[in-house]
Amino acid sequence: MNYDNKKIYTAFLIPSLVQALIVAIIAVILNAVDALIGYTSPIGLLLIAVGGISTAFFGARFQYKYNNKTIKDIVTDFLKIKQPVKFYILIVLFLIIDFAAVITGEGFVIESPAMPLLKAR
């Protein structure tokens, strides 16, 4: 599985970044027209999902195109637990703790662009 950089750039990296950039531009435009976007709005959640899935989508597309993997192979590889289950449980717990303010609807405030510290409002 030796790939040249051009294949990686054209099939995975550039499309992933372009999709995320398009979603970011849409979010900026919607924010400029005072549309309700964020973690509590359906549009905001849709933008987060579409932007966040870009690397997974184009990674799967890359595997399908260049490694001749089937969709079943890709999903099986994705779901294959390669570490002890306790590490995955810890990750989920840390994510819940980290996003508790968002999950409960309290939101969060970014006080500094250089060091985004999450704090409940």
PADRENSE-232653 format. One record per residue: residue number from 1; x, y, z of N, C-alpha, C, CB in turn. Coordinates in pm, whole numbers, padded with zeros to 5 digits. Glycine has a CB too. Example, Ala and Ser with C-alpha at 12.3 -4.5 7.8 and 13.67 -1.06 7.14 Angstrom:
site num = 1&n_u = 01319&n_v = -00569&n_w = 00780&ca_u = 01230&ca_v = -00450&ca_w = 00780&c_u = 01320&c_v = -00330&c_w = 00780&cb_u = 01131&cb_v = -00447&cb_w = 00905 $
site num = 2&n_u = 01285&n_v = -00225&n_w = 00708&ca_u = 01367&ca_v = -00106&ca_w = 00714&c_u = 01290&c_v = 00003&c_w = 00787&cb_u = 01408&cb_v = -00060&cb_w = 00572 $
//
This chain:
site num = 1&n_u = 00082&n_v = -00118&n_w = 00000&ca_u = 00000&ca_v = 00000&ca_w = 00000&c_u = 00087&c_v = 00125&c_w = 00000&cb_u = -00094&cb_v = -00001&cb_w = 00120 $
site num = 2&n_u = 00157&n_v = 00145&n_w = -00106&ca_u = 00240&ca_v = 00262&ca_w = -00119&c_u = 00170&c_v = 00359&c_w = -00214&cb_u = 00383&cb_v = 00225&cb_w = -00171 $
site num = 3&n_u = 00132&n_v = 00473&n_w = -00163&ca_u = 00060&ca_v = 00571&ca_w = -00242&c_u = 00151&c_v = 00690&c_w = -00269&cb_u = -00070&cb_v = 00616&cb_w = -00171 $
site num = 4&n_u = 00135&n_v = 00748&n_w = -00387&ca_u = 00206&ca_v = 00872&ca_w = -00408&c_u = 00122&c_v = 00986&c_w = -00348&cb_u = 00233&cb_v = 00896&cb_w = -00561 $
site num = 5&n_u = 00189&n_v = 01094&n_w = -00319&ca_u = 00122&ca_v = 01206&ca_w = -00253&c_u = 00008&c_v = 01264&c_w = -00336&cb_u = 00221&cb_v = 01315&cb_w = -00222 $
site num = 6&n_u = 00020&n_v = 01260&n_w = -00467&ca_u = -00084&ca_v = 01316&ca_w = -00552&c_u = -00216&c_v = 01242&c_w = -00532&cb_u = -00042&cb_v = 01309&cb_w = -00700 $
site num = 7&n_u = -00211&n_v = 01109&n_w = -00521&ca_u = -00334&ca_v = 01032&ca_w = -00497&c_u = -00395&c_v = 01070&c_w = -00362&cb_u = -00305&cb_v = 00880&cb_w = -00502 $
site num = 8&n_u = -00311&n_v = 01081&n_w = -00263&ca_u = -00361&ca_v = 01115&ca_w = -00129&c_u = -00423&c_v = 01255&c_w = -00130&cb_u = -00247&cb_v = 01107&cb_w = -00025 $
site num = 9&n_u = -00355&n_v = 01350&n_w = -00193&ca_u = -00406&ca_v = 01487&ca_w = -00197&c_u = -00537&c_v = 01496&c_w = -00274&cb_u = -00303&cb_v = 01579&cb_w = -00260 $
site num = 10&n_u = -00540&n_v = 01437&n_w = -00394&ca_u = -00657&ca_v = 01454&ca_w = -00481&c_u = -00776&c_v = 01371&c_w = -00437&cb_u = -00621&cb_v = 01420&cb_w = -00622 $
site num = 11&n_u = -00754&n_v = 01257&n_w = -00374&ca_u = -00865&ca_v = 01169&ca_w = -00339&c_u = -00910&c_v = 01185&c_w = -00194&cb_u = -00828&cb_v = 01027&cb_w = -00364 $
site num = 12&n_u = -00825&n_v = 01239&n_w = -00108&ca_u = -00862&ca_v = 01246&ca_w = 00033&c_u = -00847&c_v = 01386&c_w = 00093&cb_u = -00778&cb_v = 01150&cb_w = 00111 $
site num = 13&n_u = -00727&n_v = 01438&n_w = 00095&ca_u = -00699&ca_v = 01559&ca_w = 00171&c_u = -00771&c_v = 01682&c_w = 00116&cb_u = -00552&cb_v = 01585&cb_w = 00174 $
site num = 14&n_u = -00755&n_v = 01712&n_w = -00010&ca_u = -00816&ca_v = 01832&ca_w = -00068&c_u = -00969&c_v = 01826&c_w = -00062&cb_u = -00770&cb_v = 01850&cb_w = -00213 $
site num = 15&n_u = -01031&n_v = 01715&n_w = -00104&ca_u = -01179&ca_v = 01712&ca_w = -00092&c_u = -01229&c_v = 01725&c_w = 00052&cb_u = -01232&cb_v = 01581&cb_w = -00151 $
site num = 16&n_u = -01159&n_v = 01667&n_w = 00148&ca_u = -01199&ca_v = 01679&ca_w = 00288&c_u = -01194&c_v = 01824&c_w = 00334&cb_u = -01109&cb_v = 01593&cb_w = 00377 $
site num = 17&n_u = -01084&n_v = 01890&n_w = 00301&ca_u = -01069&ca_v = 02029&ca_w = 00341&c_u = -01168&c_v = 02120&c_w = 00269&cb_u = -00927&cb_v = 02076&cb_w = 00314 $
site num = 18&n_u = -01194&n_v = 02093&n_w = 00142&ca_u = -01290&ca_v = 02174&ca_w = 00067&c_u = -01430&c_v = 02160&c_w = 00126&cb_u = -01290&cb_v = 02134&cb_w = -00083 $
site num = 19&n_u = -01470&n_v = 02038&n_w = 00160&ca_u = -01602&ca_v = 02018&ca_w = 00219&c_u = -01612&c_v = 02092&c_w = 00353&cb_u = -01631&cb_v = 01868&cb_w = 00238 $
site num = 20&n_u = -01511&n_v = 02079&n_w = 00437&ca_u = -01513&ca_v = 02148&ca_w = 00565&c_u = -01514&c_v = 02300&c_w = 00545&cb_u = -01392&cb_v = 02107&cb_w = 00649 $
site num = 21&n_u = -01440&n_v = 02350&n_w = 00447&ca_u = -01437&ca_v = 02493&ca_w = 00418&c_u = -01573&c_v = 02543&c_w = 00369&cb_u = -01330&cb_v = 02524&cb_w = 00314 $
site num = 22&n_u = -01637&n_v = 02467&n_w = 00282&ca_u = -01770&ca_v = 02505&ca_w = 00233&c_u = -01869&c_v = 02513&c_w = 00349&cb_u = -01821&cb_v = 02404&cb_w = 00126 $
site num = 23&n_u = -01864&n_v = 02417&n_w = 00438&ca_u = -01953&ca_v = 02418&ca_w = 00555&c_u = -01923&c_v = 02540&c_w = 00642&cb_u = -01938&cb_v = 02288&cb_w = 00637 $
site num = 24&n_u = -01795&n_v = 02571&n_w = 00661&ca_u = -01759&ca_v = 02688&ca_w = 00742&c_u = -01808&c_v = 02817&c_w = 00677&cb_u = -01607&cb_v = 02695&cb_w = 00761 $
site num = 25&n_u = -01796&n_v = 02828&n_w = 00546&ca_u = -01844&ca_v = 02948&ca_w = 00475&c_u = -01996&c_v = 02960&c_w = 00489&cb_u = -01804&cb_v = 02942&cb_w = 00326 $
site num = 26&n_u = -02067&n_v = 02848&n_w = 00476&ca_u = -02212&ca_v = 02850&ca_w = 00494&c_u = -02248&c_v = 02896&c_w = 00635&cb_u = -02273&cb_v = 02710&cb_w = 00466 $
site num = 27&n_u = -02173&n_v = 02848&n_w = 00734&ca_u = -02199&ca_v = 02887&ca_w = 00873&c_u = -02175&c_v = 03037&c_w = 00892&cb_u = -02109&cb_v = 02807&cb_w = 00970 $
site num = 28&n_u = -02070&n_v = 03090&n_w = 00833&ca_u = -02041&ca_v = 03233&ca_w = 00844&c_u = -02152&c_v = 03315&c_w = 00778&cb_u = -01904&cb_v = 03267&cb_w = 00780 $
site num = 29&n_u = -02196&n_v = 03273&n_w = 00660&ca_u = -02304&ca_v = 03344&ca_w = 00591&c_u = -02433&c_v = 03340&c_w = 00672&cb_u = -02327&cb_v = 03284&cb_w = 00450 $
site num = 30&n_u = -02468&n_v = 03223&n_w = 00724&ca_u = -02589&ca_v = 03212&ca_w = 00806&c_u = -02579&c_v = 03296&c_w = 00932&cb_u = -02615&cb_v = 03066&cb_w = 00843 $
site num = 31&n_u = -02461&n_v = 03300&n_w = 00991&ca_u = -02441&ca_v = 03382&ca_w = 01110&c_u = -02454&c_v = 03530&c_w = 01076&cb_u = -02303&cb_v = 03354&cb_w = 01172 $
site num = 32&n_u = -02406&n_v = 03570&n_w = 00958&ca_u = -02413&ca_v = 03710&ca_w = 00916&c_u = -02557&c_v = 03756&c_w = 00894&cb_u = -02333&cb_v = 03731&cb_w = 00789 $
site num = 33&n_u = -02645&n_v = 03665&n_w = 00854&ca_u = -02785&ca_v = 03701&ca_w = 00834&c_u = -02869&c_v = 03668&c_w = 00958&cb_u = -02842&cb_v = 03628&cb_w = 00711 $
site num = 34&n_u = -02802&n_v = 03650&n_w = 01070&ca_u = -02866&ca_v = 03626&ca_w = 01199&c_u = -02950&c_v = 03499&c_w = 01204&cb_u = -02951&cb_v = 03742&cb_w = 01236 $
site num = 35&n_u = -02912&n_v = 03397&n_w = 01128&ca_u = -02979&ca_v = 03268&ca_w = 01138&c_u = -02933&c_v = 03200&c_w = 01266&cb_u = -02950&cb_v = 03178&cb_w = 01012 $
site num = 36&n_u = -03021&n_v = 03125&n_w = 01327&ca_u = -02987&ca_v = 03055&ca_w = 01450&c_u = -02908&c_v = 02930&c_w = 01416&cb_u = -03115&cb_v = 03020&cb_w = 01531 $
site num = 37&n_u = -02777&n_v = 02936&n_w = 01442&ca_u = -02693&ca_v = 02818&ca_w = 01423&c_u = -02619&c_v = 02792&c_w = 01553&cb_u = -02593&cb_v = 02837&cb_w = 01304 $
site num = 38&n_u = -02582&n_v = 02671&n_w = 01573&ca_u = -02513&ca_v = 02633&ca_w = 01696&c_u = -02550&c_v = 02491&c_w = 01734&cb_u = -02546&cb_v = 02730&cb_w = 01810 $
site num = 39&n_u = -02510&n_v = 02453&n_w = 01854&ca_u = -02533&ca_v = 02316&ca_w = 01900&c_u = -02679&c_v = 02288&c_w = 01932&cb_u = -02448&cb_v = 02288&cb_w = 02021 $
site num = 40&n_u = -02758&n_v = 02392&n_w = 01944&ca_u = -02897&ca_v = 02371&ca_w = 01983&c_u = -02994&c_v = 02384&c_w = 01866&cb_u = -02934&cb_v = 02468&cb_w = 02091 $
site num = 41&n_u = -02945&n_v = 02418&n_w = 01748&ca_u = -03035&ca_v = 02433&ca_w = 01634&c_u = -03013&c_v = 02318&c_w = 01535&cb_u = -03012&cb_v = 02570&cb_w = 01564 $
site num = 42&n_u = -03119&n_v = 02278&n_w = 01465&ca_u = -03106&ca_v = 02172&ca_w = 01366&c_u = -03007&c_v = 02207&c_w = 01254&cb_u = -03241&cb_v = 02140&cb_w = 01305 $
site num = 43&n_u = -03008&n_v = 02333&n_w = 01211&ca_u = -02914&ca_v = 02374&ca_w = 01106&c_u = -02770&c_v = 02364&c_w = 01156&cb_u = -02944&cb_v = 02518&cb_w = 01059 $
site num = 44&n_u = -02747&n_v = 02409&n_w = 01278&ca_u = -02612&ca_v = 02402&ca_w = 01336&c_u = -02564&c_v = 02258&c_w = 01349&cb_u = -02609&cb_v = 02470&cb_w = 01472 $
site num = 45&n_u = -02652&n_v = 02172&n_w = 01397&ca_u = -02614&ca_v = 02031&ca_w = 01410&c_u = -02588&c_v = 01967&c_w = 01275&cb_u = -02724&cb_v = 01953&cb_w = 01484 $
site num = 46&n_u = -02667&n_v = 02004&n_w = 01174&ca_u = -02645&ca_v = 01953&ca_w = 01040&c_u = -02509&c_v = 01999&c_w = 00986&cb_u = -02758&cb_v = 01998&cb_w = 00945 $
site num = 47&n_u = -02477&n_v = 02126&n_w = 01004&ca_u = -02347&ca_v = 02177&ca_w = 00959&c_u = -02231&c_v = 02107&c_w = 01029&cb_u = -02338&cb_v = 02329&cb_w = 00982 $
site num = 48&n_u = -02245&n_v = 02085&n_w = 01159&ca_u = -02141&ca_v = 02015&ca_w = 01234&c_u = -02124&c_v = 01873&c_w = 01182&cb_u = -02175&cb_v = 02013&cb_w = 01386 $
site num = 49&n_u = -02236&n_v = 01805&n_w = 01156&ca_u = -02230&ca_v = 01667&ca_w = 01107&c_u = -02167&c_v = 01661&c_w = 00968&cb_u = -02370&cb_v = 01606&cb_w = 01103 $
site num = 50&n_u = -02212&n_v = 01748&n_w = 00877&ca_u = -02159&ca_v = 01745&ca_w = 00740&c_u = -02011&c_v = 01783&c_w = 00738&cb_u = -02240&cb_v = 01840&cb_w = 00649 $
site num = 51&n_u = -01974&n_v = 01884&n_w = 00815&ca_u = -01833&ca_v = 01924&ca_w = 00821&c_u = -01747&c_v = 01819&c_w = 00889&cb_u = -01819&cb_v = 02056&cb_w = 00893 $
site num = 52&n_u = -01801&n_v = 01759&n_w = 00993&ca_u = -01724&ca_v = 01660&ca_w = 01069&c_u = -01707&c_v = 01527&c_w = 00999&cb_u = -01787&cb_v = 01637&cb_w = 01200 $
site num = 53&n_u = -01801&n_v = 01493&n_w = 00913&ca_u = -01795&ca_v = 01364&ca_w = 00846&c_u = -01706&c_v = 01367&c_w = 00721&cb_u = -01936&cb_v = 01320&cb_w = 00807 $
site num = 54&n_u = -01659&n_v = 01483&n_w = 00685&ca_u = -01584&ca_v = 01495&ca_w = 00559&c_u = -01462&c_v = 01403&c_w = 00554&cb_u = -01539&cb_v = 01639&cb_w = 00538 $
site num = 55&n_u = -01383&n_v = 01399&n_w = 00660&ca_u = -01263&ca_v = 01313&ca_w = 00656&c_u = -01300&c_v = 01166&c_w = 00653&cb_u = -01174&cb_v = 01342&cb_w = 00776 $
site num = 56&n_u = -01403&n_v = 01127&n_w = 00727&ca_u = -01444&ca_v = 00986&ca_w = 00727&c_u = -01498&c_v = 00948&c_w = 00589&cb_u = -01551&cb_v = 00960&cb_w = 00835 $
site num = 57&n_u = -01579&n_v = 01034&n_w = 00530&ca_u = -01636&ca_v = 01005&ca_w = 00399&c_u = -01528&c_v = 00990&c_w = 00293&cb_u = -01735&cb_v = 01115&cb_w = 00359 $
site num = 58&n_u = -01438&n_v = 01086&n_w = 00285&ca_u = -01336&ca_v = 01080&ca_w = 00181&c_u = -01229&c_v = 00975&c_w = 00212&cb_u = -01271&cb_v = 01216&cb_w = 00165 $
site num = 59&n_u = -01210&n_v = 00941&n_w = 00340&ca_u = -01122&ca_v = 00830&ca_w = 00374&c_u = -01179&c_v = 00697&c_w = 00327&cb_u = -01098&cb_v = 00825&cb_w = 00525 $
site num = 60&n_u = -01310&n_v = 00680&n_w = 00346&ca_u = -01377&ca_v = 00559&ca_w = 00298&c_u = -01373&c_v = 00553&c_w = 00145&cb_u = -01523&cb_v = 00554&cb_w = 00347 $
site num = 61&n_u = -01396&n_v = 00668&n_w = 00081&ca_u = -01389&ca_v = 00674&ca_w = -00065&c_u = -01250&c_v = 00637&c_w = -00115&cb_u = -01428&cb_v = 00814&cb_w = -00114 $
site num = 62&n_u = -01146&n_v = 00684&n_w = -00045&ca_u = -01008&ca_v = 00652&ca_w = -00081&c_u = -00983&c_v = 00503&c_w = -00070&cb_u = -00909&cb_v = 00730&cb_w = 00009 $
site num = 63&n_u = -01027&n_v = 00442&n_w = 00041&ca_u = -01010&ca_v = 00297&ca_w = 00060&c_u = -01083&c_v = 00218&c_w = -00048&cb_u = -01060&cb_v = 00256&cb_w = 00198 $
site num = 64&n_u = -01202&n_v = 00262&n_w = -00082&ca_u = -01281&ca_v = 00194&ca_w = -00185&c_u = -01213&c_v = 00204&c_w = -00321&cb_u = -01423&cb_v = 00254&cb_w = -00192 $
site num = 65&n_u = -01164&n_v = 00322&n_w = -00353&ca_u = -01107&ca_v = 00345&ca_w = -00486&c_u = -00968&c_v = 00285&c_w = -00502&cb_u = -01103&cb_v = 00493&cb_w = -00514 $
site num = 66&n_u = -00881&n_v = 00303&n_w = -00403&ca_u = -00741&ca_v = 00264&ca_w = -00420&c_u = -00704&c_v = 00132&c_w = -00355&cb_u = -00653&cb_v = 00370&cb_w = -00365 $
site num = 67&n_u = -00784&n_v = 00083&n_w = -00262&ca_u = -00755&ca_v = -00046&ca_w = -00198&c_u = -00856&c_v = -00153&c_w = -00232&cb_u = -00749&cb_v = -00029&cb_w = -00048 $
site num = 68&n_u = -00952&n_v = -00119&n_w = -00317&ca_u = -01057&ca_v = -00211&ca_w = -00360&c_u = -01130&c_v = -00274&c_w = -00241&cb_u = -00997&cb_v = -00320&cb_w = -00446 $
site num = 69&n_u = -01151&n_v = -00194&n_w = -00136&ca_u = -01226&ca_v = -00243&ca_w = -00020&c_u = -01374&c_v = -00221&c_w = -00045&cb_u = -01180&cb_v = -00173&cb_w = 00110 $
site num = 70&n_u = -01453&n_v = -00316&n_w = 00001&ca_u = -01598&ca_v = -00302&ca_w = -00009&c_u = -01647&c_v = -00215&c_w = 00106&cb_u = -01668&cb_v = -00441&cb_w = -00009 $
site num = 71&n_u = -01771&n_v = -00172&n_w = 00097&ca_u = -01831&ca_v = -00093&ca_w = 00204&c_u = -01832&c_v = -00175&c_w = 00332&cb_u = -01974&cb_v = -00048&cb_w = 00166 $
site num = 72&n_u = -01860&n_v = -00304&n_w = 00320&ca_u = -01861&ca_v = -00392&ca_w = 00438&c_u = -01724&c_v = -00396&c_w = 00503&cb_u = -01906&cb_v = -00535&cb_w = 00398 $
site num = 73&n_u = -01616&n_v = -00406&n_w = 00422&ca_u = -01480&ca_v = -00406&ca_w = 00477&c_u = -01449&c_v = -00276&c_w = 00550&cb_u = -01378&cb_v = -00428&cb_w = 00364 $
site num = 74&n_u = -01490&n_v = -00165&n_w = 00492&ca_u = -01463&ca_v = -00034&ca_w = 00552&c_u = -01534&c_v = -00020&c_w = 00685&cb_u = -01506&cb_v = 00079&cb_w = 00456 $
site num = 75&n_u = -01662&n_v = -00059&n_w = 00689&ca_u = -01739&ca_v = -00050&ca_w = 00814&c_u = -01681&c_v = -00145&c_w = 00918&cb_u = -01888&cb_v = -00082&cb_w = 00789 $
site num = 76&n_u = -01644&n_v = -00266&n_w = 00878&ca_u = -01584&ca_v = -00362&ca_w = 00970&c_u = -01453&c_v = -00310&c_w = 01027&cb_u = -01560&cb_v = -00497&cb_w = 00900 $
site num = 77&n_u = -01368&n_v = -00252&n_w = 00943&ca_u = -01243&ca_v = -00194&ca_w = 00991&c_u = -01268&c_v = -00079&c_w = 01087&cb_u = -01158&cb_v = -00145&cb_w = 00874 $
site num = 78&n_u = -01370&n_v = 00002&n_w = 01057&ca_u = -01402&ca_v = 00117&ca_w = 01141&c_u = -01450&c_v = 00074&c_w = 01279&cb_u = -01508&cb_v = 00202&cb_w = 01074 $
site num = 79&n_u = -01529&n_v = -00032&n_w = 01284&ca_u = -01586&ca_v = -00076&ca_w = 01410&c_u = -01499&c_v = -00176&c_w = 01486&cb_u = -01719&cb_v = -00137&cb_w = 01385 $
site num = 80&n_u = -01390&n_v = -00219&n_w = 01425&ca_u = -01303&ca_v = -00316&ca_w = 01490&c_u = -01235&c_v = -00250&c_w = 01610&cb_u = -01198&cb_v = -00372&cb_w = 01391 $
site num = 81&n_u = -01257&n_v = -00305&n_w = 01728&ca_u = -01196&ca_v = -00251&ca_w = 01849&c_u = -01052&c_v = -00302&c_w = 01856&cb_u = -01277&cb_v = -00292&cb_w = 01978 $
site num = 82&n_u = -00960&n_v = -00208&n_w = 01855&ca_u = -00819&ca_v = -00244&ca_w = 01853&c_u = -00751&c_v = -00220&c_w = 01988&cb_u = -00747&cb_v = -00165&cb_w = 01745 $
site num = 83&n_u = -00822&n_v = -00160&n_w = 02080&ca_u = -00771&ca_v = -00133&ca_w = 02214&c_u = -00866&c_v = -00198&c_w = 02314&cb_u = -00757&cb_v = 00021&cb_w = 02241 $
site num = 84&n_u = -00822&n_v = -00211&n_w = 02439&ca_u = -00916&ca_v = -00263&ca_w = 02539&c_u = -01039&c_v = -00173&c_w = 02551&cb_u = -00847&cb_v = -00275&cb_w = 02677 $
site num = 85&n_u = -01152&n_v = -00235&n_w = 02578&ca_u = -01280&ca_v = -00164&ca_w = 02584&c_u = -01276&c_v = -00052&c_w = 02688&cb_u = -01393&cb_v = -00261&cb_w = 02615 $
site num = 86&n_u = -01201&n_v = -00070&n_w = 02797&ca_u = -01199&ca_v = 00033&ca_w = 02902&c_u = -01148&c_v = 00167&c_w = 02849&cb_u = -01111&cb_v = -00013&cb_w = 03019 $
site num = 87&n_u = -01060&n_v = 00166&n_w = 02750&ca_u = -01011&ca_v = 00292&ca_w = 02693&c_u = -01121&c_v = 00364&c_w = 02616&cb_u = -00891&cb_v = 00267&cb_w = 02602 $
site num = 88&n_u = -01204&n_v = 00288&n_w = 02545&ca_u = -01315&ca_v = 00349&ca_w = 02472&c_u = -01419&c_v = 00405&c_w = 02570&cb_u = -01381&cb_v = 00247&cb_w = 02378 $
site num = 89&n_u = -01442&n_v = 00336&n_w = 02679&ca_u = -01534&ca_v = 00385&ca_w = 02781&c_u = -01481&c_v = 00515&c_w = 02841&cb_u = -01556&cb_v = 00279&cb_w = 02891 $
site num = 90&n_u = -01352&n_v = 00522&n_w = 02869&ca_u = -01292&ca_v = 00645&ca_w = 02921&c_u = -01305&c_v = 00761&c_w = 02823&cb_u = -01145&cb_v = 00621&cb_w = 02954 $
site num = 91&n_u = -01285&n_v = 00733&n_w = 02696&ca_u = -01298&ca_v = 00839&ca_w = 02595&c_u = -01440&c_v = 00893&c_w = 02594&cb_u = -01261&cb_v = 00785&cb_w = 02455 $
site num = 92&n_u = -01539&n_v = 00805&n_w = 02597&ca_u = -01678&ca_v = 00849&ca_w = 02597&c_u = -01707&c_v = 00931&c_w = 02723&cb_u = -01774&cb_v = 00728&cb_w = 02587 $
site num = 93&n_u = -01658&n_v = 00887&n_w = 02838&ca_u = -01679&ca_v = 00962&ca_w = 02962&c_u = -01616&c_v = 01100&c_w = 02955&cb_u = -01623&cb_v = 00884&cb_w = 03081 $
site num = 94&n_u = -01494&n_v = 01109&n_w = 02904&ca_u = -01429&ca_v = 01240&ca_w = 02892&c_u = -01504&c_v = 01331&c_w = 02796&cb_u = -01284&cb_v = 01223&cb_w = 02846 $
site num = 95&n_u = -01555&n_v = 01275&n_w = 02686&ca_u = -01633&ca_v = 01356&ca_w = 02593&c_u = -01762&c_v = 01407&c_w = 02658&cb_u = -01666&cb_v = 01275&cb_w = 02467 $
site num = 96&n_u = -01826&n_v = 01322&n_w = 02734&ca_u = -01949&ca_v = 01365&ca_w = 02804&c_u = -01917&c_v = 01476&c_w = 02903&cb_u = -02014&cb_v = 01245&cb_w = 02878 $
site num = 97&n_u = -01809&n_v = 01460&n_w = 02979&ca_u = -01770&ca_v = 01564&ca_w = 03075&c_u = -01734&c_v = 01693&c_w = 03001&cb_u = -01650&cb_v = 01516&cb_w = 03160 $
site num = 98&n_u = -01659&n_v = 01680&n_w = 02893&ca_u = -01614&ca_v = 01797&ca_w = 02819&c_u = -01729&c_v = 01875&c_w = 02757&cb_u = -01517&cb_v = 01756&cb_w = 02710 $
site num = 99&n_u = -01830&n_v = 01802&n_w = 02707&ca_u = -01941&ca_v = 01868&ca_w = 02639&c_u = -02068&c_v = 01871&c_w = 02723&cb_u = -01969&cb_v = 01798&cb_w = 02510 $
site num = 100&n_u = -02056&n_v = 01853&n_w = 02854&ca_u = -02173&ca_v = 01852&ca_w = 02941&c_u = -02251&c_v = 01983&c_w = 02932&cb_u = -02131&cb_v = 01828&cb_w = 03086 $
site num = 101&n_u = -02182&n_v = 02094&n_w = 02923&ca_u = -02250&ca_v = 02223&ca_w = 02914&c_u = -02330&c_v = 02234&c_w = 02785&cb_u = -02149&cb_v = 02338&cb_w = 02924 $
site num = 102&n_u = -02278&n_v = 02179&n_w = 02677&ca_u = -02349&ca_v = 02183&ca_w = 02550&c_u = -02467&c_v = 02086&c_w = 02552&cb_u = -02253&cb_v = 02149&cb_w = 02433 $
site num = 103&n_u = -02444&n_v = 01968&n_w = 02607&ca_u = -02548&ca_v = 01865&ca_w = 02613&c_u = -02667&c_v = 01913&c_w = 02695&cb_u = -02492&cb_v = 01735&cb_w = 02672 $
site num = 104&n_u = -02641&n_v = 01982&n_w = 02804&ca_u = -02749&ca_v = 02029&ca_w = 02891&c_u = -02814&c_v = 02157&c_w = 02840&cb_u = -02697&cb_v = 02052&cb_w = 03032 $
site num = 105&n_u = -02761&n_v = 02214&n_w = 02733&ca_u = -02819&ca_v = 02335&ca_w = 02676&c_u = -02765&c_v = 02463&c_w = 02736&cb_u = -02967&cb_v = 02332&cb_w = 02693 $
site num = 106&n_u = -02667&n_v = 02453&n_w = 02824&ca_u = -02610&ca_v = 02571&ca_w = 02886&c_u = -02515&c_v = 02645&c_w = 02791&cb_u = -02536&cb_v = 02533&cb_w = 03012 $
site num = 107&n_u = -02460&n_v = 02574&n_w = 02693&ca_u = -02367&ca_v = 02635&ca_w = 02599&c_u = -02227&c_v = 02648&c_w = 02659&cb_u = -02417&cb_v = 02772&cb_w = 02556 $
site num = 108&n_u = -02139&n_v = 02711&n_w = 02585&ca_u = -02006&ca_v = 02736&ca_w = 02636&c_u = -01952&c_v = 02866&c_w = 02579&cb_u = -01912&cb_v = 02619&cb_w = 02602 $
site num = 109&n_u = -01851&n_v = 02919&n_w = 02645&ca_u = -01792&ca_v = 03047&ca_w = 02605&c_u = -01645&c_v = 03024&c_w = 02576&cb_u = -01811&cb_v = 03156&cb_w = 02716 $
site num = 110&n_u = -01597&n_v = 03074&n_w = 02463&ca_u = -01454&ca_v = 03070&ca_w = 02432&c_u = -01399&c_v = 03206&c_w = 02469&cb_u = -01427&cb_v = 03033&cb_w = 02280 $
site num = 111&n_u = -01316&n_v = 03209&n_w = 02572&ca_u = -01268&ca_v = 03337&ca_w = 02623&c_u = -01147&c_v = 03390&c_w = 02546&cb_u = -01233&cb_v = 03324&cb_w = 02768 $
site num = 112&n_u = -01070&n_v = 03302&n_w = 02488&ca_u = -00951&ca_v = 03347&ca_w = 02418&c_u = -00932&c_v = 03263&c_w = 02292&cb_u = -00826&cb_v = 03337&cb_w = 02509 $
site num = 113&n_u = -00912&n_v = 03329&n_w = 02176&ca_u = -00890&ca_v = 03251&ca_w = 02054&c_u = -00761&c_v = 03170&c_w = 02060&cb_u = -00887&cb_v = 03343&cb_w = 01934 $
site num = 114&n_u = -00664&n_v = 03215&n_w = 02139&ca_u = -00537&ca_v = 03143&ca_w = 02148&c_u = -00549&c_v = 03019&c_w = 02235&cb_u = -00428&cb_v = 03233&cb_w = 02202 $
site num = 115&n_u = -00637&n_v = 03023&n_w = 02333&ca_u = -00650&ca_v = 02911&ca_w = 02426&c_u = -00797&c_v = 02889&c_w = 02458&cb_u = -00569&cb_v = 02936&cb_w = 02555 $
site num = 116&n_u = -00865&n_v = 02810&n_w = 02373&ca_u = -01009&ca_v = 02793&ca_w = 02394&c_u = -01039&c_v = 02707&c_w = 02518&cb_u = -01073&cb_v = 02730&cb_w = 02271 $
site num = 117&n_u = -01076&n_v = 02776&n_w = 02626&ca_u = -01115&ca_v = 02706&ca_w = 02749&c_u = -01266&c_v = 02705&c_w = 02755&cb_u = -01053&cb_v = 02775&cb_w = 02876 $
site num = 118&n_u = -01321&n_v = 02589&n_w = 02770&ca_u = -01466&ca_v = 02577&ca_w = 02775&c_u = -01515&c_v = 02605&c_w = 02915&cb_u = -01512&cb_v = 02438&cb_w = 02731 $
site num = 119&n_u = -01619&n_v = 02686&n_w = 02924&ca_u = -01675&ca_v = 02723&ca_w = 03053&c_u = -01825&c_v = 02739&c_w = 03038&cb_u = -01609&cb_v = 02854&cb_w = 03108 $
site num = 120&n_u = -01898&n_v = 02683&n_w = 03132&ca_u = -02044&ca_v = 02695&ca_w = 03127&c_u = -02083&c_v = 02840&c_w = 03150&cb_u = -02112&cb_v = 02603&cb_w = 03232 $
site num = 121&n_u = -02188&n_v = 02883&n_w = 03081&ca_u = -02236&ca_v = 03021&ca_w = 03098&c_u = -02308&c_v = 03037&c_w = 03227&cb_u = -02327&cb_v = 03061&cb_w = 02984 $
//
